[in-house]
Amino acid sequence: MLRNHLLPKINLFCYGQVRSLYGSGRFAHDLEEYLGGAENLVISEIADRDDIYDSIKDFLGKGK
């Protein structure tokens, strides 16, 4: 659905995956694996509070 319906219609899709003590999940990995070549996709891994600012800069720096 993301590849066929949403990405063709939007300027940018950003996803920030917050690392957790209980595991960080696989959604960011799955996005990278299946849609990593999309120009309007930004994926950011957020390990701790200090990474939040860098993620926001990544998100805003990629837009048109």
N, C-alpha and C positions, 0 to 999 in steps of 0.2 A: 504494500500500500504506500509506503514512504517513497520508494523508488518510482513507482508508476503514476501516482496521483499527487503527492505533495511536493516533492522536489522539483518537478517541472514547472510548478506554478509559483514558487516562492524565491525570494532573493537569497535567503540564507537560513539554514537549519543548524542550530548550535546545540550541542549536548555536553554537559559537564558531569562526569562521573566522580562522585565523592567516594574516596577510599574509606572503608570502615574496618573496625577491628573484627567484625563478623564476616568479612568478605565483601568485595566491591561489586559483585554481580558481573554479568557478561554482556550487558547491552552495548557498552562502548566497544568491546572487542567484536561483537557481532556487526555493529555498524561499520567498523573499520574493515572487517572481512568482506562484507557484501556491498558496501557503498563507498569504500575508501577513495575511489577515483572521482567521486562527485565534486565538482568545483564549488558547489554551494553547501557543502557540509563541513562543519568544524567540530571536532571531538577533542575534549580536554579532560585529562585526568587530574583530579584535585586530591592531593595527598593530605594536605592540612590547610589551615587558615591562610597561610602565606601564599598558597597557590591560587586563591580565589581571584586576586587582583590580576595575576598573569592570565588566567582563563578569560576574564572579562576583556582584557586587551586583545587576546586571540580572537574572541568573538567579534569585537568591534572593528578590528583591523582587517578582517576578511570581507566585510560587506562592500556593496557597490554604492 
